[in-house]
Amino acid sequence: MKEETRILVIGSKGHSREVTCVTWRESIPNVADYDAVFIDLTPLDDEYDLPDPTYYKTLPTRDAFAKLLESGGRVWVIAVPPVSRKWEEGVTWSNYEWCPILPELCFENGETIKNVENPYDAYFAHLKEWSFYFEEMDKSFLHHWYHLEATLVPELSWVEIKTFPLAQNRYNKPLGIGACYTVHEGHKFEGFPVQHHKEVAGRMYFLHPPSEISSKEAIDILLRDLFGIRIRELEPEWATGLKVPEQDTIEKKIKEAEDTIKAEQAKIDTASAELAERRKFVELLYQKGQRLQEFVWEALENIGATVIRPTVDNEEDGWISTPFGEGVLEIKSSKGSASFDDIHQLDGWVLNGKKKGKEYKGILVGNYFCDKPLTSRGKPFPANVIKEAEKREQCLLTTQQLFEAHCTVQEGADGKAFLQKIMTAVGPCTLVEKPKWSV
């Protein structure tokens, strides 16, 4: 292996010391810093095998892989059917979330394999039965356009993907496929000249998993045949039943260690889920729209309010019931400060309640200057907004104050005092005098 060649294996461990190996649940280094990356997707072939949101945020991005390809890197993928899992509202992750070029799979079964390209002979010798093949992407490149990060593809450009088979079935469909792409700067449609062509030097290779050996053994074969990295000869079947001195004792130690790892991993998974549950309310400080509403509702519930969520869009943003009265919500996010329109809209919701015989407290919950760090934000409520809110006896509450109150309740405080402040506030509502968690 050339000394300067840096190789990363993701999803499989136990390979040569000459390569860096990580599982999907470990911290994955910057893939763009490597010359070649091997990816084993077989551990992620079921939606319940997908990493949870805690790991999701640490996984490589399409942007990182696109940088790797643009700089001449290569990526080999032992592919599986795409699966995805929805963790919570607005958070979905798939096993191809990282992939800048999404392969298309056609699910058919067969055994015939032909036209194997060198140096993939040994790899495909261990594929006796296949369950899918790859569709060539040459004629459908626009379908894959959004997988290439905009940071690497200039505006008013289009991408042309070229593919080539590594092995085929009897009717010439690829069981392994290589892909590269060219960026054309200029408009694709007739009448608009293409100004520049840039062929990306990197390549991606997608391979059907072997049927006769493990994916780890298959990656060892690829490392040997592509980079000359020596591997231990695979034992023939007749030799696997032979035992050496102390083998049973050593295997018992291995089993005990594996059981310990499983138990510790279960603890890590439980703690990670608990941490993700607690940290998710940080999104009160930067989310917008429907996503922000969900966190406001849940935070108010955790503080002790009963929340009724709306069933119709573009009307009231919900209602709360507390020991100190009932309120109607207007939940806003903005790149600037609150406006008189926010107050007017909330006043309309209060009037709607009066028509139904309800005396609701108007509560404006706002994430203002939402695109800026908390330390760079201006005053959320201008003087004219405060004046109008006070006239209407409305409560003006920032999501930062709600976040602080929620954290205080998580520490064990009683949320009733916060609910009382919300229901009795006239104008800006200060739930926590000195922020502790959002500074």
HUSULNOR-V875541 format. One record per backbone hydrogen bond with DSSP energy under -0.5 kcal/mol. CO is the residue of the C=O (numbers start at 1). NH is the residue of the N-H. Records with the same first field share a line. If there is no record, write none. Layout:
CO=NH + NH
This chain:
2=5
4=6
5=7
6=35 + 36
7=20
8=38
9=22
10=40
16=19
20=9
22=11 + 12
23=26
27=29
29=31
30=33
31=34
35=74
36=8
37=76
38=10
39=41 + 78
41=44
42=45
46=49
47=50
52=55 + 56
53=57
55=58 + 59
56=59
61=65
62=66
63=67
64=68
65=69
66=70
67=71
68=73
69=72 + 202
73=203
74=37
75=205
76=39
77=79 + 207
78=41
79=209
83=95
85=87 + 93
88=91
90=92
91=87 + 88
93=85
94=97
96=99
101=103
103=105
104=135
106=108 + 133
110=130
114=168
117=120
120=124
121=125
123=126
124=127
126=128 + 211 + 212
130=110
133=106
134=174
135=104
137=140
138=141
140=143 + 144
141=144
142=145
144=147
145=148
147=149
149=152 + 153
152=154
154=157
156=186
158=184
159=161
160=182
162=180
164=178
166=117
167=166 + 175 + 176
168=114
169=172
173=169
174=134
175=208
176=166 + 167
177=206
178=164
179=204
180=162
181=200
182=160 + 184
183=185 + 198
184=158 + 186
185=195 + 196
189=192
191=193
193=187 + 195
196=185
198=183 + 200
203=75
204=179
205=77
206=177
207=79
214=218
215=219
216=220
217=221
218=222
219=223
220=224
221=225
222=226
223=227 + 229
224=228
228=230
236=239 + 240
237=240
239=242
244=247
246=250
247=251
248=252
249=253
250=254
251=255
252=256
253=257
254=258
255=259
256=260
257=261
258=262
259=263
260=264
261=265
262=266
263=267
264=268
265=269
266=270
267=271
268=272
269=273
270=274
271=275
272=276
273=277
274=278
275=279
276=280
278=281
279=282
280=283
281=284
282=285
283=286 + 287
288=291 + 292
289=293
290=294
291=295
292=296
293=297
294=298
295=299
296=300
297=301
298=302
299=303
300=304 + 305
301=304
305=307
306=321
307=309
308=319
312=315
318=329
319=308
320=327
321=306
322=325
325=322
326=361
327=320
328=363
329=317
330=332 + 365
332=367
334=369 + 370
336=369
339=342 + 343
340=344
341=345
342=346
343=347
344=348
345=349
346=350
347=351
348=352
349=353
350=354
351=355
352=356
353=356 + 358
354=357
358=360
360=362
361=328
362=364 + 395
363=330 + 365
364=366 + 397
365=332
366=368 + 399
367=334 + 370
369=372
373=376
374=377
380=338 + 382
382=386
383=387
384=388
385=389
386=390
387=391
388=392
389=394
390=393
394=427
395=364 + 397
396=429
397=366
398=402
399=403
400=404
401=405
402=406
403=407
404=408
405=409
406=410
407=411
408=413
409=412
414=417
415=419
416=420
417=421
418=422
419=423
420=424
421=425
427=396
428=430
429=431
433=435
